[in-house]
Amino acid sequence: MELIITNADQLQTFITEAVKSALSIHSGSFQPTAQPDFLTETAACEFLANCSKHTLYKLVKEGKIKRIRLGQRRTAYSRADLTAYLNRGAAK
């Protein structure tokens, strides 16, 4: 395909049509990224209104939040468990 553009109006029209075409092809195909089901310690602290890691450890020790071990040095927290904890706290 050979394209010859002789003036600025033709260039603008060509670009506009190309953008419209590209947007129509991709419309609806972009989905927001899903939030992870499990969070790191730092992310769990942020999720719990920026609590400290010390507070997070205390909640685990008291049995209010479950910790998931991912090996010897890695830990994760379930988003559902953290949400349930927040809901229990809000109900009090």
Secondary structure, 3 states (H helix, E strand, C coil): CCCCCCCHHHHHHHHHHHHHHHHHHHCCCCCCCCCCCEECHHHHHHHCCCCCHHHHHHHHHCCCCCCEECCCCCEEEEHHHHHHHHHHHHHC
